[in-house]
Amino acid sequence: MSTSSSSPQLDIAIVGGGIAGCVLSIALSEYKIKHTLYESASRFGEIGAGVGFENNFVRVMELISPSIKEAFLRCIEPVSDVNPTWISVAVGDTKRADENGVILDTSGGESKVGDIFFTYPSRPGPRGGIHRAHFLDELVKLIPDDVPSFGKRLVNITSAEDGSDRPVLQFADGSTAIHSAVIGCDGIKSRTREILLGIEEAARPVFSGKYAYRGLIPMGRAIEIMGEEKARKATMYLGYHRHVLTFPIAKGSILNVVAFSSKQNWTDEEWVVPTSREAMVADYETWIPEIKGVLAELQRQDIWALFQHLPASTYFGKQPRICLVGDAAHASTPFNGAGAGMCVEDCYILSSLLSEVQHEPDLCKVFSSYDEVRRSRSQRLVQKSIEAGMLYEFEGPQGDDIDALISNMTTRMNWIWDFDLRLDLERAQELVRGSI
Ligand code: FAD
C-alpha cells in the first residue's frame, strides 16, 4: 500500500442523498472516512411509494452496518410475520379469455383469469416491502449532522489546477468545493454521469417503452377490493402489454400499487405527467374488476415514464477522480425489484475498498477494482429487468404460455438472490492490494 506522507488524507464528496448517497454516507462514517454529502434539495426526501428489499440485500445492509439492517427492520412487519412468498402470480387481463374467464394459451394450457397460478418462494430471513420515506428517515438518523450540505445542485466538475487530479465541484448557487474524489449518487438523471461519460450515448437515460401508475391504498380498503389473501401478500397480475404489482408496506397498513403499461416513445419533457382516473381505468379496459377497482382508488393520477441507462463503458474517471454509484451508474426498470438493492451492494463494495486506502493516489485503483466487480452484475440487472417486464406482459419468447412462464420464473431471480457478495469483495480487495 502507498504510504506517501505528502499526499493529503481522503476527503470524499458524495453527490446526491437518496438511498445510495445515504447508505454510502453511513458506510463511510463507520470507517471514519471524512466526507460531505451534497444534496440539491433543501432536505432529505423520498416519494410516497413502496420499495422492496429481498433477504440477500438485507444481509448486505448488515455487512455495511448492523444499524442499517435495524433501520430496515423498523420499517417491516415483525420478522416472524414476514411472508415466505415473494410474489403470487395471476393473469389479470381477460382479453383472450372465454365467457368463463378461462384463457387457452398458445401451448394449449388453460388458466383462469384472477386465479393465482404460481407462487415465487422468497429466501428465508428478513425481507419485504417498506415505505420509502420511512426508510429514508431511518437512514438519515444514522448520518452525522456535519455531513449533509443542502441546496447544493452540482452543475459541473473540473480538475484542480495544481495537477493533483482532485475534482472541483461547481454548484448552481455559484459556490465551489474541492475534494479527493466525487462519488456520484445523483440518480437516473445524474449530472455526474453526464460529466464522466461526455459524448457517450449512455451518458443520458433512454425511455424503456414502459410507464407506470403508482399509488397507495389503506389496507382495509385494499382487502375489500382484492380480498384478504391477495392484499396481504405481494401479488402480480400479468396481461398483454401491461402488468400490475401490489404489495403491503408500512408494516402491512398500506397497499403499494404499481400498474405498468407500454408505449413506444416518450416525447414529454417531464417524466411524471398528470392523467385522470377515467384514463387510468380505461388503460386497463379488458382487466378484471379488482384491478379496475384498485386503480380507481389511487389518490394521485399520474403517469410515470420509466427510463433506464444503456451500459456505461466505465463507472469511474481518473482526471478528475469521479466514481458512479446506484442509479447514477445503472438505472434500471423496476421489474426485478432490485435497483435499490444494487445501490446497497455498490456501497458495500466501494466503502470496504475505500477503508483500505489512506492516500489520494490510491483512489483510482479502488475505483477501477469497484468498476471491475460491479459493472457486469449491475448492468446485468438492467438487461434482465427489461426482459422480466416483457415476460410479465406476454411480450417475451414465452408469449402467454403459462407453463413456459412458470419455468422461466422459477429460476430467473437466483443470480440476484443466491449470490454471496463477499466473494466479489474479496476479488476486488485482491485487485486493490495487488496494485498498490
Ligand atoms: P435517487 O433516489 O434518484 O437519489 C438521487 C439523489 O440525488 C436525490 O436526492 C436527488 O435530489 C439528488 N440529486 C440529483 N441530481 C443532483 C445534483 N445535480 N446535485 C445534487 N444532488 C442531486 N428498487 C428495489 O430494490 N426494489 C423495489 O421494489 C423497487 N421498486 C421500484 C419501483 C419503481 C416504479 C421505480 C421507478 C424504481 C424502483 N426501484 C426499486 C429502484 C429504486 O427506486 C432505485 O434504484 C433507487 O431509489 C435509486 O436510488 P439512488 O439513491 O441511486 O437515486
Residues whose N, C-alpha, C, O or C-beta is under 5 A from the ligand:
A	BS01	FAD	V15 G16 G17 G18 I19 A20 G21 Y38 E39 S40 A41 G50 V51 G52 K152 R153 L154 C185 D186 G187 I188 R191 V325 G326 D327 A328 P334 G337 A338 G339 A340 G341 C343
